[in-house]
Amino acid sequence: MKILIRLPNWLGDVVMSTALVAAVRQLFPEATVDVIIKKELSGIASLIPGLHKIHLFSKPEYEGLRGAYRFGKQLRKEKYDLLFNLPTSLSSAAMARATGAKKRIGFAKEGGFFLLTNVYKKPLNVHRVDEYVSLPEQFTGKMITPRLVKLNVNKSIQPNKNRVLINFNSEADSRRMPVDKGKSIINLLTKTFKDTTFTFIGTTKEAPFIEQIINGAIDSDQIENYTSKTDLAGLVNLMAASAAILTTDSGPAHLANSIGTPAIVLFGAGNDHNTAPYNKQNLTVIRYGKLSCEPCVKNTCKLYGIPKCMQLIDELQIISTLNLYLRHA
């Protein structure tokens, strides 16, 4: 049997979808499993053990519905028996249809049920991991205990107890750390943990935002800027070589959590019940939690202009939590 999985389009969602990869392997142990993933996230797919083929999809190269269909049509020669489609967009359903897979399984949304053979409803108010795993469960009628796949990491890497990664970025404004708050936090961190290096991570696009936070820091000799200096595979190894990560609700939070790096995750607009990192060991979720609008699950803060839920997070709670992780590093 040949199975194809269309992975989600965002880093954190890809990490959470590895539970579906594990479930498919459990349900179909003799099958070969291939994936479709956005080209920009190929570095993560290469770290998921047990995949047979990785098909890289470039949205600029295969634009719109026609582009998605054209890409899927190229995979017809693979003659897939099953396809699990995790994105809910019409274009992803069109791509699934074009592959010619015998059974095309996905969630009902945006009219995609015309292009899929087996369509199911998303379970309500559950974690994203459980949502993904429900797809093969509903298809087979068999229950699965969800578990994330452990990504391939260099086993010789040992955590550096004197390094903490910092990720204040997010695609959504409402989940990104406000600049002034970021400056306040990093100054408190360097003042409190004198023997620790704080390493900022991020993409090239996020570099100006990170520079705003770092510029004028009181103890700049304790700060490293690794913005755009690592690819995704390199970032995973950097996480494995760090004592902990302090991060916003974002892809790196899930990435660190999946390999066991202690994570302190600062939540603003996001709903941690649905999208917090899934593994509870070495995880602390911190949110302000006293505003009536939390969590709004919106990408921008219409009420205050800046995400006040992030602005009011307790800095001393961050310090006390990080102290626990550094003590055991």
C-alpha positions as CSV (number, residue, x, y, z in Angstrom):
1,M,0.0,0.0,0.0
2,K,1.2,3.5,-0.8
3,I,0.0,6.4,1.4
4,L,0.4,10.2,0.7
5,I,0.0,12.8,3.4
6,R,-0.5,16.5,2.6
7,L,1.1,18.2,5.5
8,P,0.0,21.7,6.8
9,N,1.5,25.0,5.7
10,W,2.9,26.3,9.0
11,L,5.9,25.1,11.1
12,G,4.0,24.5,14.3
13,D,1.2,22.7,12.5
14,V,3.7,20.4,10.7
15,V,5.2,19.4,14.1
16,M,1.7,18.7,15.5
17,S,0.8,16.7,12.3
18,T,3.6,14.2,13.0
19,A,1.1,12.6,15.4
20,L,-1.0,11.8,12.3
21,V,2.2,10.4,10.6
22,A,2.7,8.1,13.6
23,A,-1.0,7.1,13.6
24,V,-0.9,6.2,9.9
25,R,2.2,4.1,10.4
26,Q,0.5,2.3,13.3
27,L,-2.7,1.6,11.4
28,F,-1.0,0.6,8.1
29,P,2.4,-0.9,9.2
30,E,3.2,-2.4,5.8
31,A,2.6,0.8,3.8
32,T,5.1,3.2,2.4
33,V,4.4,6.8,3.5
34,D,5.2,9.8,1.4
35,V,4.4,13.5,2.2
36,I,3.7,16.8,0.4
37,I,5.2,19.8,2.2
38,K,5.8,23.4,1.4
39,K,9.3,23.9,0.0
40,E,10.2,26.3,2.8
41,L,9.6,23.7,5.4
42,S,11.5,20.9,3.7
43,G,14.1,20.9,6.4
44,I,11.6,19.6,8.9
45,A,10.3,16.9,6.7
46,S,13.8,15.6,6.3
47,L,13.9,15.1,10.1
48,I,10.8,13.0,10.3
49,P,11.9,9.4,10.4
50,G,10.4,6.7,8.2
51,L,9.2,8.8,5.3
52,H,9.8,7.3,1.9
53,K,9.5,10.3,-0.4
54,I,9.1,14.0,0.3
55,H,7.4,16.0,-2.5
56,L,8.2,19.7,-2.2
57,F,5.4,22.1,-3.2
58,S,6.3,25.7,-4.1
59,K,3.3,28.1,-4.0
60,P,4.9,30.8,-6.2
61,E,5.8,28.1,-8.8
62,Y,2.3,26.4,-8.6
63,E,0.1,29.4,-8.0
64,G,-3.7,29.2,-7.3
65,L,-6.1,26.4,-8.0
66,R,-4.6,25.6,-11.4
67,G,-1.1,25.4,-10.0
68,A,-2.1,23.2,-7.2
69,Y,-3.9,20.9,-9.6
70,R,-0.9,20.8,-11.9
71,F,1.4,19.9,-9.1
72,G,-0.9,17.1,-7.9
73,K,-1.2,15.7,-11.5
74,Q,2.5,15.1,-11.6
75,L,2.1,12.6,-8.7
76,R,-0.4,10.4,-10.5
77,K,2.4,8.1,-11.6
78,E,2.9,7.2,-7.9
79,K,-0.5,5.5,-7.9
80,Y,-1.3,6.2,-4.2
81,D,-3.9,4.1,-2.5
82,L,-4.7,6.6,0.3
83,L,-4.2,10.4,0.7
84,F,-4.7,12.2,3.9
85,N,-5.3,15.9,3.3
86,L,-4.7,18.1,6.3
87,P,-5.1,21.7,4.9
88,T,-8.7,22.6,4.5
89,S,-8.3,25.0,1.5
90,L,-9.9,24.4,-1.8
91,S,-6.5,24.4,-3.5
92,S,-5.3,21.5,-1.4
93,A,-8.4,19.5,-2.1
94,A,-7.8,20.2,-5.9
95,M,-4.3,19.0,-5.5
96,A,-5.5,15.8,-3.8
97,R,-8.0,15.2,-6.6
98,A,-5.3,15.6,-9.2
99,T,-3.1,12.9,-7.7
100,G,-5.6,10.3,-8.6
101,A,-5.3,8.6,-5.2
102,K,-8.0,6.0,-4.8
103,K,-9.2,7.3,-1.4
104,R,-8.7,11.0,-0.6
105,I,-9.5,11.7,3.0
106,G,-9.9,15.1,4.6
107,F,-12.1,17.6,6.6
108,A,-15.1,19.2,5.0
109,K,-14.5,22.9,4.3
110,E,-14.5,25.4,1.4
111,G,-16.3,23.0,-0.9
112,G,-13.5,20.5,-0.9
113,F,-15.9,17.6,-0.2
114,F,-16.5,17.6,-4.0
115,L,-12.9,16.7,-4.6
116,L,-12.3,14.2,-1.7
117,T,-13.8,10.7,-1.5
118,N,-14.0,10.6,2.3
119,V,-14.9,13.7,4.2
120,Y,-15.2,14.1,8.0
121,K,-16.1,16.8,10.4
122,K,-13.5,18.3,12.6
123,P,-13.9,17.5,16.3
124,L,-14.8,20.6,18.3
125,N,-12.7,22.1,21.1
126,V,-9.9,19.6,21.0
127,H,-6.1,20.1,20.7
128,R,-4.8,20.4,17.1
129,V,-2.9,17.1,17.5
130,D,-6.1,15.3,18.4
131,E,-7.9,17.0,15.6
132,Y,-5.4,15.7,13.1
133,V,-5.3,12.1,14.5
134,S,-9.1,12.0,14.3
135,L,-8.9,11.9,10.5
136,P,-7.4,8.4,10.3
137,E,-9.5,7.4,13.3
138,Q,-12.7,8.3,11.6
139,F,-11.6,6.7,8.3
140,T,-10.7,3.3,9.9
141,G,-13.0,3.3,12.9
142,K,-10.0,2.6,15.1
143,M,-8.9,4.7,18.1
144,I,-5.3,5.8,18.4
145,T,-3.4,7.2,21.3
146,P,-1.8,10.4,19.8
147,R,2.0,10.9,20.0
148,L,4.3,13.2,18.2
149,V,7.1,11.7,16.1
150,K,10.5,12.4,17.6
151,L,12.5,14.3,15.1
152,N,15.9,13.0,14.1
153,V,18.5,15.0,16.1
154,N,22.2,14.5,16.4
155,K,22.4,12.2,19.4
156,S,25.9,13.4,20.3
157,I,24.6,16.9,21.1
158,Q,24.5,17.8,24.8
159,P,22.5,20.7,26.2
160,N,24.6,23.8,27.1
161,K,23.3,24.8,30.5
162,N,24.5,28.3,29.9
163,R,22.5,29.0,26.8
164,V,18.8,30.0,26.6
165,L,17.1,30.6,23.2
166,I,14.8,33.5,22.8
167,N,12.0,33.7,20.2
168,F,9.8,36.7,20.4
169,N,8.6,36.4,16.8
170,S,5.2,35.3,15.4
171,E,3.5,35.6,12.1
172,A,0.6,37.2,13.9
173,D,0.9,40.6,15.5
174,S,-1.3,39.5,18.4
175,R,1.2,36.7,19.3
176,R,4.4,38.7,18.8
177,M,6.1,40.2,21.8
178,P,5.8,44.1,21.8
179,V,9.2,45.7,21.4
180,D,9.2,47.6,24.7
181,K,8.1,44.5,26.6
182,G,10.8,42.5,24.9
183,K,13.5,45.0,25.9
184,S,12.3,44.9,29.5
185,I,12.3,41.1,29.6
186,I,15.8,40.7,28.1
187,N,17.2,43.3,30.5
188,L,15.7,41.5,33.4
189,L,17.0,38.1,32.2
190,T,20.6,39.3,31.7
191,K,20.5,41.1,35.1
192,T,19.3,37.9,36.8
193,F,21.2,35.2,35.1
194,K,24.8,36.6,34.8
195,D,26.4,33.3,33.5
196,T,23.8,32.7,30.8
197,T,23.9,33.6,27.1
198,F,20.6,34.5,25.5
199,T,20.5,33.6,21.9
200,F,17.8,35.2,19.7
201,I,16.5,33.2,16.8
202,G,14.4,34.1,13.8
203,T,14.1,34.4,10.0
204,T,15.6,37.0,7.7
205,K,12.2,38.7,7.6
206,E,12.1,39.0,11.4
207,A,15.7,40.5,11.7
208,P,14.6,44.1,11.9
209,F,12.1,43.3,14.7
210,I,14.8,41.5,16.7
211,E,17.3,44.3,16.2
212,Q,14.8,46.7,17.7
213,I,14.7,44.6,20.9
214,I,18.4,44.0,21.1
215,N,19.5,47.6,20.4
216,G,20.3,49.3,23.7
217,A,20.3,46.2,25.8
218,I,22.0,46.7,29.1
219,D,24.2,43.6,29.0
220,S,24.7,43.1,25.3
221,D,27.7,40.8,25.9
222,Q,25.3,38.2,27.1
223,I,23.2,38.4,23.9
224,E,23.7,36.4,20.7
225,N,21.8,37.1,17.5
226,Y,21.3,34.0,15.4
227,T,18.7,35.6,13.2
228,S,18.8,33.9,9.7
229,K,22.0,32.0,10.6
230,T,20.4,28.6,10.7
231,D,18.2,26.5,8.5
232,L,15.4,24.5,10.1
233,A,17.6,21.4,10.6
234,G,20.3,23.6,12.2
235,L,17.7,25.3,14.4
236,V,16.7,21.9,15.7
237,N,20.3,21.1,16.6
238,L,20.7,24.5,18.2
239,M,17.6,23.8,20.3
240,A,19.0,20.4,21.4
241,A,22.2,22.2,22.4
242,S,20.4,24.7,24.7
243,A,19.2,24.5,28.3
244,A,15.7,26.0,27.4
245,I,13.8,28.2,25.1
246,L,11.7,31.3,26.0
247,T,9.3,31.7,23.2
248,T,6.0,33.2,22.0
249,D,3.1,31.0,20.7
250,S,4.8,30.1,17.4
251,G,6.4,27.3,15.4
252,P,9.7,27.2,17.3
253,A,7.7,26.5,20.5
254,H,6.4,23.3,19.0
255,L,9.7,22.4,17.4
256,A,11.6,22.7,20.8
257,N,8.8,20.8,22.6
258,S,9.0,17.9,20.1
259,I,12.6,17.2,20.8
260,G,12.4,17.6,24.5
261,T,14.0,21.0,25.0
262,P,12.4,22.7,28.0
263,A,10.1,25.4,26.8
264,I,8.5,28.5,28.4
265,V,5.7,29.6,26.0
266,L,4.2,33.0,26.3
267,F,0.6,33.1,25.1
268,G,-1.4,36.1,24.1
269,A,-4.3,35.9,21.6
270,G,-3.8,32.1,20.9
271,N,-5.9,29.5,22.7
272,D,-3.4,27.2,24.6
273,H,-6.1,24.6,25.0
274,N,-6.0,24.0,21.3
275,T,-2.5,25.0,20.2
276,A,-0.1,24.8,23.1
277,P,2.9,22.4,22.5
278,Y,1.5,18.9,23.0
279,N,4.1,17.2,25.2
280,K,3.6,18.4,28.8
281,Q,7.0,17.4,30.1
282,N,9.4,20.3,30.4
283,L,6.7,22.7,29.3
284,T,5.4,25.8,31.0
285,V,2.6,28.0,29.5
286,I,2.4,31.5,30.8
287,R,-0.3,34.0,29.9
288,Y,-1.7,37.1,31.6
289,G,-5.2,35.7,31.8
290,K,-7.0,38.6,33.3
291,L,-8.4,40.4,30.3
292,S,-12.0,39.6,29.3
293,C,-10.9,39.4,25.6
294,E,-8.4,36.5,26.2
295,P,-8.0,34.5,24.1
296,C,-9.4,36.3,21.1
297,V,-7.7,34.0,18.6
298,K,-7.3,37.0,16.2
299,N,-4.2,38.0,14.3
300,T,-4.3,41.6,15.3
301,C,-5.4,43.4,18.4
302,K,-8.3,45.6,17.4
303,L,-9.1,46.7,21.0
304,Y,-5.8,48.0,22.2
305,G,-3.6,48.4,19.1
306,I,-0.9,46.4,20.6
307,P,-1.5,43.0,22.3
308,K,-2.0,44.0,25.9
309,C,-2.3,40.3,26.8
310,M,1.4,40.1,25.9
311,Q,2.3,43.5,27.4
312,L,1.0,42.5,30.8
313,I,2.6,39.1,31.1
314,D,4.3,38.7,34.5
315,E,8.1,39.0,34.0
316,L,8.8,37.6,37.5
317,Q,6.9,34.5,36.6
318,I,9.2,34.1,33.6
319,I,12.3,34.5,35.8
320,S,11.1,32.0,38.4
321,T,10.2,29.4,35.8
322,L,13.4,29.8,33.9
323,N,15.4,29.5,37.1
324,L,13.8,26.0,37.6
325,Y,14.9,24.8,34.2
326,L,18.4,26.3,34.5
327,R,18.9,24.7,37.9
328,H,18.3,21.2,36.3
329,A,20.1,21.8,33.1
